[in-house]
């Protein structure tokens, strides 16, 4: 492929040639002084330190609203997937620290998925979740359930159970043997015996717990109720204070009752968990699931933002709890900046999964999800001979439903080979949402810079004659650089760099994370090969 003059000037402006082996970074002084994670697949951060302790996060990267089911000696986890489809990823563990992927529970786009609850009832698995369509203004909401007789699937089509004014359903079985959903705002409603429809109208049962007015929070936002039973008591563990905004906002509270129908009594030690100072390593901690480990020790798993890294999204944190003589629980993990003793249970394999992809399978790899896809989106894809071919859609990343992966590292690099057919445009990105992204695209002849969710030059890039190139994106603690290559060996630095620490919810909304991504736009097809991800020191 011949480089146009525009392409050559852009690529050669600095005169820098970079090989994959020559790239080196130096951790900051603060990072060097802090306890360090183990490194796992592709040098990704790993919580298990190999000496009987672990260092949070147990799930690095965007794993918000984690819901965990204990099923014998096994644990299963899912989390909010928002606009990413396939969605509702399911993970398996036997020690709460090392997790391996199973599959996704949903592929049909029903909207932005928030705060699910995964449960097992009479041998069948269920995931209850809310979904919203239409954005933050003029949106419509409903609640859904999917079910399966095997945790590995297949999962049912989503069943719409309504309750559109509520979010964050939490499943419970009362002393009467009936099934219930607890909802945002302190309401609850009975479910049918099969768990697939609502019986009657929601009732208000819990007024929450009010924090001091002097605290800096995003808003009251009583949500995320999770019910567990210990002895004669039901416990309702809830989040208040808003999930983003000030680092000191989000928190975990709990209440208890001897009847599922109340009255509910607040814990005298509320909040159970709260970030008190912005100097702590984890911000906005909240939205907990409480569960007993296989050795009788008790735990909370919840989410939080890493200090200075809103861009990574809300990551999953694990904290031990202890029970008091009067039947309440207290958090014992501190600010979670130091290693903690691991739960019991066997390590079933290497934690996490590779984000790299040689595209040698017959379907989309588990690491990938489309952003807000159409119902026929998967028909854009075909696989053969180590190639994922994607039919172009739209004109820019804004309307092309990019394919994204979840990164959990503060510094990383990825590159990909793209064969661009005539009429297509393709590129590599850091993608937050369809209004905020950064990257480089090409029509096979010229480049276009994507900055701040806009195309530079403003008119974007028209489809061209196509060609083959490699793109590399490096995110080194929010400093982003791009490199291009015509042979995958010799790399030339793109003349524009970016700083992306502001690409997060408190700027753009939607509670998402900044993710590595690739896209295909225009009328032609793009053939992607050898996507390679690696975490950096």
C-alpha positions as CSV (number, residue, x, y, z in Angstrom):
1,X,0.0,0.0,0.0
2,X,1.4,3.4,-0.9
3,X,1.3,6.2,1.6
4,X,-0.4,9.4,0.5
5,X,1.6,12.6,1.2
6,X,-0.9,13.5,4.0
7,X,-0.3,10.1,5.6
8,X,3.4,10.2,5.3
9,X,3.7,13.7,6.7
10,X,1.5,12.7,9.7
11,X,3.3,9.5,10.4
12,X,6.9,10.9,9.9
13,X,6.5,14.3,11.5
14,X,8.6,13.3,14.5
15,X,10.9,11.0,12.7
16,X,10.6,8.5,15.5
17,X,10.7,4.7,14.8
18,X,9.6,2.5,17.6
19,X,9.8,-1.3,17.9
20,X,7.6,-3.3,20.1
21,X,10.6,-4.4,22.3
22,X,12.1,-0.9,22.7
23,X,9.1,0.7,24.5
24,X,9.8,1.2,28.2
25,X,8.0,3.1,30.9
26,X,9.0,4.0,34.5
27,X,6.4,3.7,37.3
28,X,5.7,6.9,39.2
29,X,7.3,7.3,42.7
30,X,3.9,6.8,44.4
31,X,3.2,3.6,42.5
32,X,6.7,2.2,43.3
33,X,6.2,2.9,47.0
34,X,2.8,1.2,47.2
35,X,2.3,-2.6,47.6
36,X,2.5,-4.2,44.2
37,X,0.2,-6.6,42.4
38,X,1.3,-9.9,40.9
39,X,1.2,-10.0,37.1
40,X,-0.8,-12.5,35.3
41,X,-2.0,-13.0,31.7
42,X,-0.4,-10.4,29.4
43,X,1.1,-8.9,32.5
44,X,-2.3,-7.8,33.7
45,X,-2.7,-6.9,37.4
46,X,-3.6,-9.9,39.6
47,X,-4.8,-9.7,43.1
48,X,-3.5,-13.1,44.4
49,X,0.0,-12.4,45.7
50,X,0.8,-16.1,45.9
51,X,1.6,-16.1,49.7
52,X,-1.9,-16.5,51.1
53,X,-2.8,-12.8,50.7
54,X,-4.4,-10.7,48.1
55,X,-4.3,-7.0,47.1
56,X,-7.4,-5.3,45.9
57,X,-8.9,-5.0,43.3
58,X,-9.9,-8.6,43.0
59,X,-11.3,-7.6,39.6
60,X,-9.3,-4.8,38.0
61,X,-11.1,-2.8,35.4
62,X,-14.8,-1.9,34.9
63,X,-16.7,-4.5,37.0
64,X,-19.4,-2.3,38.6
65,X,-22.2,-3.4,40.9
66,X,-20.8,-6.9,41.4
67,X,-23.3,-9.6,42.5
68,X,-22.0,-12.9,43.8
69,X,-23.8,-16.2,44.2
70,X,-22.4,-18.9,46.5
71,X,-23.4,-22.3,45.2
72,X,-21.8,-25.0,47.3
73,X,-18.0,-24.6,47.0
74,X,-18.4,-22.4,43.9
75,X,-18.9,-18.7,43.5
76,X,-20.5,-17.1,40.4
77,X,-20.3,-13.3,39.7
78,X,-21.9,-11.0,37.3
79,X,-21.8,-7.2,37.1
80,X,-23.3,-4.2,35.3
81,X,-22.5,-4.3,31.6
82,X,-24.3,-1.1,30.5
83,X,-24.3,-0.7,26.7
84,X,-21.8,-3.5,26.1
85,X,-23.2,-6.6,24.3
86,X,-22.9,-9.5,24.7
87,X,-23.6,-8.5,28.3
88,X,-24.0,-9.8,31.9
89,X,-20.6,-11.6,31.9
90,X,-20.5,-14.6,34.3
91,X,-17.3,-15.5,36.1
92,X,-16.5,-18.5,38.3
93,X,-14.3,-18.8,41.4
94,X,-13.7,-21.1,44.4
95,X,-11.7,-18.6,46.5
96,X,-13.3,-15.2,45.6
97,X,-9.9,-13.9,44.4
98,X,-9.1,-15.8,41.2
99,X,-11.9,-15.7,38.6
100,X,-12.3,-17.3,35.3
101,X,-14.9,-16.4,32.6
102,X,-17.7,-18.7,31.7
103,X,-19.9,-16.8,29.2
104,X,-22.4,-14.0,28.8
105,X,-26.0,-14.3,29.9
106,X,-27.5,-11.9,27.3
107,X,-26.8,-11.0,23.7
108,X,-30.1,-9.2,22.8
109,X,-29.9,-5.5,23.3
110,X,-32.6,-4.4,25.8
111,X,-30.9,-1.2,26.8
112,X,-28.2,-0.1,29.2
113,X,-27.9,-2.8,31.9
114,X,-27.5,-1.7,35.5
115,X,-26.9,-3.5,38.8
116,X,-27.9,-7.1,38.3
117,X,-28.6,-9.7,41.0
118,X,-27.6,-13.4,40.3
119,X,-29.4,-16.0,42.4
120,X,-30.3,-19.7,42.5
121,X,-33.7,-20.9,43.5
122,X,-34.8,-24.5,43.5
123,X,-32.0,-25.6,41.1
124,X,-32.5,-22.8,38.5
125,X,-30.3,-19.8,38.1
126,X,-31.7,-16.3,37.6
127,X,-30.3,-12.9,36.9
128,X,-32.6,-9.9,37.6
129,X,-31.5,-6.6,36.2
130,X,-32.8,-3.1,35.1
131,X,-32.3,-1.7,31.6
132,X,-32.7,1.7,30.2
133,X,-33.0,2.9,26.6
134,X,-33.0,6.4,25.2
135,X,-30.2,8.0,27.2
136,X,-30.5,10.2,30.3
137,X,-33.2,12.4,28.9
138,X,-36.4,11.0,27.6
139,X,-35.4,7.5,28.6
140,X,-37.5,4.5,29.2
141,X,-36.8,1.8,31.8
142,X,-37.9,-1.6,32.7
143,X,-36.7,-4.6,34.7
144,X,-35.9,-8.0,33.2
145,X,-34.9,-11.5,34.2
146,X,-32.9,-14.2,32.3
147,X,-32.7,-17.8,33.6
148,X,-30.8,-21.0,33.0
149,X,-30.8,-24.6,34.3
150,X,-27.0,-24.7,33.9
151,X,-24.9,-21.7,35.0
152,X,-22.9,-22.2,31.7
153,X,-26.1,-21.7,29.8
154,X,-27.9,-21.6,27.5
155,X,-29.7,-18.6,29.1
156,X,-33.3,-17.7,28.2
157,X,-34.3,-14.7,26.2
158,X,-34.8,-11.7,28.5
159,X,-38.3,-11.6,30.2
160,X,-39.7,-8.1,30.8
161,X,-41.2,-7.9,34.2
162,X,-41.9,-4.2,34.2
163,X,-41.4,-2.0,37.3
164,X,-40.1,0.8,35.1
165,X,-39.8,3.4,37.9
166,X,-37.3,1.2,39.8
167,X,-33.7,0.1,39.4
168,X,-31.4,-2.5,41.1
169,X,-33.7,-5.4,41.8
170,X,-32.5,-7.7,44.6
171,X,-34.1,-11.2,45.0
172,X,-35.2,-12.7,48.3
173,X,-37.2,-15.6,49.6
174,X,-39.4,-14.7,52.7
175,X,-40.2,-16.7,55.8
176,X,-43.5,-17.5,53.9
177,X,-41.6,-19.2,51.2
178,X,-42.7,-16.6,48.6
179,X,-40.2,-14.8,46.3
180,X,-39.7,-11.1,46.4
181,X,-37.8,-8.4,44.6
182,X,-36.4,-5.5,46.7
183,X,-36.1,-2.3,44.7
184,X,-34.5,1.1,44.8
185,X,-36.0,3.6,47.2
186,X,-36.9,1.0,49.8
187,X,-39.8,-0.7,48.0
188,X,-40.4,-4.4,47.4
189,X,-42.8,-6.5,45.4
190,X,-43.8,-10.2,45.3
191,X,-42.8,-12.4,42.5
192,X,-44.7,-15.4,41.0
193,X,-43.4,-18.8,42.1
194,X,-41.5,-19.2,38.8
195,X,-39.9,-15.8,39.3
196,X,-40.8,-14.5,35.9
197,X,-43.6,-12.0,36.7
198,X,-44.7,-9.6,39.4
199,X,-47.6,-10.3,41.7
200,X,-49.5,-7.3,43.0
201,X,-48.1,-3.8,43.5
202,X,-44.8,-2.6,45.0
203,X,-45.0,-1.6,48.7
204,X,-42.7,0.7,50.6
205,X,-40.9,-1.0,53.5
206,X,-37.7,0.8,54.3
207,X,-36.8,4.5,54.6
208,X,-33.0,4.0,54.5
209,X,-30.4,5.6,56.7
210,X,-29.6,9.3,56.6
211,X,-25.9,10.4,56.7
212,X,-24.8,13.7,58.2
213,X,-25.6,16.8,56.1
214,X,-22.0,17.9,56.3
215,X,-20.7,14.9,54.3
216,X,-19.9,15.6,50.6
217,X,-21.9,13.2,48.5
218,X,-23.4,13.0,45.0
219,X,-26.9,12.6,46.2
220,X,-28.9,10.3,48.5
221,X,-29.7,7.6,45.9
222,X,-30.9,4.7,48.0
223,X,-30.3,1.7,45.7
224,X,-28.7,-1.7,45.2
225,X,-30.6,-3.7,47.9
226,X,-29.1,-7.1,48.5
227,X,-30.8,-9.5,51.0
228,X,-29.1,-12.3,52.9
229,X,-30.2,-14.3,56.0
230,X,-28.1,-15.2,59.0
231,X,-29.8,-17.0,61.9
232,X,-33.2,-15.5,62.5
233,X,-32.4,-12.2,60.8
234,X,-32.8,-10.9,57.3
235,X,-30.2,-8.3,56.4
236,X,-30.8,-5.7,53.7
237,X,-27.5,-4.2,52.5
238,X,-27.9,-1.0,50.5
239,X,-25.9,1.7,48.8
240,X,-26.5,5.4,49.5
241,X,-24.7,8.6,48.6
242,X,-24.5,8.3,44.8
243,X,-22.0,6.1,42.9
244,X,-19.8,8.8,41.6
245,X,-19.3,12.5,42.2
246,X,-17.2,13.3,45.3
247,X,-14.8,10.5,46.3
248,X,-16.4,10.5,49.8
249,X,-19.9,10.0,48.5
250,X,-20.8,6.4,48.0
251,X,-21.2,4.1,51.0
252,X,-22.6,0.7,52.3
253,X,-25.3,0.6,54.9
254,X,-27.3,-2.2,56.3
255,X,-30.6,-2.9,58.2
256,X,-32.2,-6.1,59.6
257,X,-35.6,-7.6,60.3
258,X,-36.9,-10.9,61.5
259,X,-39.6,-10.7,58.7
260,X,-39.0,-10.1,55.0
261,X,-41.9,-7.6,55.4
262,X,-40.2,-5.5,58.0
263,X,-40.0,-3.4,60.1
264,X,-36.3,-2.9,59.2
265,X,-33.9,-1.6,61.8
266,X,-30.8,0.3,60.8
267,X,-27.4,-0.9,62.0
268,X,-26.0,1.3,64.8
269,X,-22.6,1.3,63.0
270,X,-23.8,2.6,59.6
271,X,-22.2,3.3,57.3
272,X,-20.4,-0.1,57.2
273,X,-18.0,1.2,54.5
274,X,-17.3,4.7,53.3
275,X,-14.3,6.5,51.8
276,X,-13.6,9.2,54.4
277,X,-10.8,11.1,52.7
278,X,-9.7,11.6,49.1
279,X,-6.2,10.5,50.0
280,X,-7.4,6.9,50.4
281,X,-6.5,4.4,47.6
282,X,-10.2,3.7,46.7
283,X,-12.9,6.2,46.2
284,X,-16.7,6.0,46.2
285,X,-16.9,2.5,47.7
286,X,-20.3,1.0,47.9
287,X,-22.9,-1.4,46.5
288,X,-22.1,-4.5,48.4
289,X,-23.0,-8.2,48.2
290,X,-22.5,-9.9,51.6
291,X,-21.8,-13.6,51.7
292,X,-20.3,-16.4,53.8
293,X,-17.1,-18.0,52.6
294,X,-16.6,-21.8,52.5
295,X,-14.6,-21.7,55.8
296,X,-17.2,-19.7,57.7
297,X,-15.5,-16.3,57.3
298,X,-17.7,-13.6,55.9
299,X,-17.0,-11.1,53.1
300,X,-18.3,-8.1,51.2
301,X,-17.7,-7.6,47.5
302,X,-18.4,-4.2,46.2
303,X,-17.1,-1.6,43.8
304,X,-14.9,1.5,44.0
305,X,-12.9,3.9,41.8
306,X,-9.2,3.8,42.0
307,X,-7.6,7.0,43.3
308,X,-6.8,9.1,40.2
309,X,-8.2,6.5,37.8
310,X,-11.9,7.3,37.3
311,X,-11.1,6.2,33.7
312,X,-10.8,2.5,34.7
313,X,-14.4,2.5,35.9
314,X,-15.7,1.0,39.1
315,X,-13.5,-2.0,40.1
316,X,-14.5,-5.0,42.2
317,X,-13.1,-4.9,45.8
318,X,-13.2,-7.7,48.4
319,X,-13.2,-7.0,52.1
320,X,-13.5,-9.2,55.2
321,X,-16.3,-8.6,57.7
322,X,-16.8,-9.8,61.3
323,X,-20.0,-10.2,63.3
324,X,-20.6,-8.5,66.6
325,X,-22.1,-10.2,69.7
326,X,-25.4,-8.3,69.1
327,X,-25.7,-9.6,65.5
328,X,-24.3,-6.7,63.3
329,X,-21.3,-6.9,61.0
330,X,-18.4,-4.5,60.7
331,X,-15.8,-4.1,58.0
332,X,-12.3,-5.2,58.7
333,X,-10.3,-4.3,55.6
334,X,-9.4,-0.7,56.3
335,X,-8.8,1.5,53.3
336,X,-7.9,-1.6,51.2
337,X,-4.5,-0.2,50.3
338,X,-2.7,-3.2,52.0
339,X,-2.7,-6.9,51.4
340,X,-5.4,-9.0,53.2
341,X,-5.5,-12.7,54.1
342,X,-7.2,-14.7,51.3
343,X,-10.5,-16.5,51.7
344,X,-10.4,-20.3,51.7
345,X,-10.9,-22.3,48.6
346,X,-8.9,-23.7,45.8
347,X,-7.5,-21.7,42.9
348,X,-9.1,-23.1,39.8
349,X,-6.8,-21.6,37.3
350,X,-5.2,-18.4,36.1
351,X,-7.2,-15.3,37.0
352,X,-8.8,-13.3,34.2
353,X,-8.5,-13.8,30.5
354,X,-6.4,-12.7,27.6
355,X,-7.5,-9.5,25.8
356,X,-5.3,-10.3,22.8
357,X,-7.1,-12.1,19.9
358,X,-5.7,-14.0,16.9
359,X,-9.3,-14.4,15.6
360,X,-8.8,-18.1,14.9
361,X,-12.2,-19.0,16.3
362,X,-15.6,-19.1,14.7
363,X,-17.3,-16.5,16.8
364,X,-16.6,-13.3,18.7
365,X,-14.2,-13.9,21.6
366,X,-15.4,-13.5,25.2
367,X,-13.2,-10.4,25.7
368,X,-15.2,-8.4,23.1
369,X,-18.5,-6.5,23.2
370,X,-20.2,-4.2,20.8
371,X,-21.2,-0.7,22.1
372,X,-25.0,-0.3,21.9
373,X,-25.4,-2.7,19.0
374,X,-28.4,-3.2,16.7
375,X,-30.3,-6.5,17.0
376,X,-28.6,-7.7,13.8
377,X,-25.1,-6.4,14.8
378,X,-23.5,-9.8,15.0
379,X,-24.3,-10.4,11.3
380,X,-21.6,-7.8,10.6
381,X,-19.0,-10.4,11.6
382,X,-17.4,-13.3,9.9
383,X,-14.3,-15.4,10.8
384,X,-11.8,-17.3,8.7
385,X,-8.1,-18.0,8.6
386,X,-7.2,-15.9,11.6
387,X,-9.2,-12.9,10.5
388,X,-12.3,-11.2,11.9
389,X,-14.1,-9.4,9.0
390,X,-16.4,-6.6,10.0
391,X,-18.9,-4.9,7.7
392,X,-18.6,-1.1,8.0
393,X,-21.4,0.8,9.7
394,X,-21.9,4.5,10.0
395,X,-19.3,7.1,9.3
396,X,-17.3,7.5,12.5
397,X,-16.8,5.8,15.9
398,X,-19.9,7.8,17.0
399,X,-22.3,5.6,14.9
400,X,-20.3,2.5,14.1
401,X,-20.8,0.5,17.4
402,X,-17.1,-0.1,18.1
403,X,-15.9,-3.4,19.5
404,X,-14.4,-2.9,23.0
405,X,-12.5,-4.8,25.7
406,X,-12.2,-4.0,29.4
407,X,-8.7,-3.0,30.5
408,X,-7.8,-3.1,34.2
409,X,-4.3,-1.7,34.1
410,X,-3.0,1.9,34.6
411,X,-0.7,1.5,31.7
412,X,-1.1,-0.7,28.6
413,X,-0.5,-0.9,24.9
414,X,-2.4,-2.6,22.1
415,X,-2.0,-2.9,18.4
416,X,-3.9,-4.5,15.5
417,X,-3.5,-5.2,11.8
418,X,-6.3,-3.9,9.6
419,X,-6.9,-4.7,5.9
420,X,-9.3,-2.0,4.8
421,X,-11.4,-2.7,1.7
422,X,-12.3,0.2,-0.7
423,X,-15.2,2.2,0.8
424,X,-14.4,1.4,4.4
425,X,-12.8,3.3,7.3
426,X,-11.2,1.7,10.3
427,X,-9.3,2.6,13.4
428,X,-8.1,1.9,16.9
429,X,-9.5,3.9,19.9
430,X,-9.8,4.5,23.6
431,X,-13.6,4.6,23.7
432,X,-15.7,5.9,26.6
433,X,-19.0,6.4,24.7
434,X,-20.4,7.6,21.4
435,X,-19.7,11.2,22.5
436,X,-16.2,10.8,24.0
437,X,-13.3,8.9,22.5
438,X,-9.8,9.3,21.2
439,X,-7.9,7.4,18.5
440,X,-6.7,7.3,14.9
441,X,-8.6,6.1,11.9
442,X,-7.8,5.5,8.2
443,X,-9.5,4.9,4.9
444,X,-6.3,3.1,3.6
445,X,-4.9,6.4,2.1
446,X,-5.2,9.0,4.8
447,X,-5.5,9.3,8.6
448,X,-8.0,11.1,10.7
449,X,-7.5,12.0,14.3
450,X,-10.4,11.3,16.7
451,X,-10.1,13.7,19.7
452,X,-12.6,14.6,22.4
453,X,-15.3,12.5,20.6
454,X,-14.8,14.6,17.4
455,X,-13.0,14.1,14.1
456,X,-10.0,16.2,13.3
457,X,-10.1,17.6,10.6
458,X,-13.7,18.4,11.4
459,X,-15.1,17.0,8.2
460,X,-13.8,13.6,9.2
461,X,-12.6,11.2,6.5
462,X,-14.3,10.0,3.3
463,X,-14.0,6.4,2.2
464,X,-10.9,5.7,0.1
465,X,-9.2,3.0,-2.0
466,X,-8.3,0.9,1.0
467,X,-5.1,-0.7,2.1
468,X,-3.3,-2.5,4.9
469,X,-1.8,-0.9,8.0
470,X,-1.1,-1.6,11.7
471,X,-2.1,0.8,14.5
472,X,-0.7,0.9,18.0
473,X,-2.3,2.7,21.0
474,X,-0.3,3.3,24.2
475,X,-2.1,4.6,27.3
476,X,0.6,5.3,29.9
477,X,-1.2,6.6,32.9
478,X,-3.5,8.8,30.9
479,X,-0.8,10.0,28.4
480,X,-1.9,8.5,25.0
481,X,0.4,8.1,22.0
482,X,-0.3,6.4,18.6
483,X,2.0,4.7,16.2
484,X,1.5,3.4,12.7
485,X,3.2,0.8,10.6
486,X,3.0,-0.6,7.1
487,X,4.7,-3.9,7.9
488,X,4.0,-4.5,11.6
489,X,7.7,-4.2,12.4
490,X,8.7,-0.6,12.0
491,X,6.6,1.9,13.9
492,X,6.3,5.6,13.4
493,X,4.9,8.0,16.0
494,X,1.7,9.9,15.1
495,X,2.4,13.6,15.7
496,X,-0.5,14.3,18.1
497,X,-0.6,13.0,21.7
498,X,-3.4,13.2,24.2
499,X,-4.1,13.4,28.0
500,X,-7.3,11.5,28.9
501,X,-7.7,11.6,32.7
502,X,-11.0,13.5,32.2
503,X,-12.6,10.7,30.0
504,X,-14.9,9.4,32.7
505,X,-18.4,9.6,34.3
506,X,-17.9,12.9,36.2
507,X,-17.3,14.6,32.9
508,X,-19.4,12.6,30.4
509,X,-22.0,10.7,32.6
510,X,-23.2,7.1,31.9
511,X,-21.1,5.4,34.6
512,X,-18.8,3.8,31.9
513,X,-15.0,3.2,31.6
514,X,-12.4,4.1,29.0
515,X,-11.8,1.0,26.9
516,X,-9.5,-0.2,24.1
517,X,-11.6,-0.5,21.0
518,X,-11.5,-1.0,17.2
519,X,-14.1,0.1,14.7
520,X,-15.2,-0.3,11.1
521,X,-17.2,2.4,9.3
522,X,-18.2,3.2,5.8
523,X,-19.7,0.8,3.2
524,X,-16.8,-1.7,2.8
525,X,-15.4,-4.4,5.0
526,X,-12.4,-4.3,7.3
527,X,-10.4,-7.4,8.1
528,X,-8.8,-7.4,11.5
529,X,-5.9,-9.6,12.4
530,X,-3.7,-10.2,15.4
531,X,-5.0,-7.9,18.1
532,X,-2.3,-7.8,20.8
533,X,-2.7,-6.3,24.3
534,X,0.0,-6.0,27.0
535,X,0.0,-4.3,30.3
536,X,3.0,-2.1,31.0
537,X,4.9,-1.5,34.2
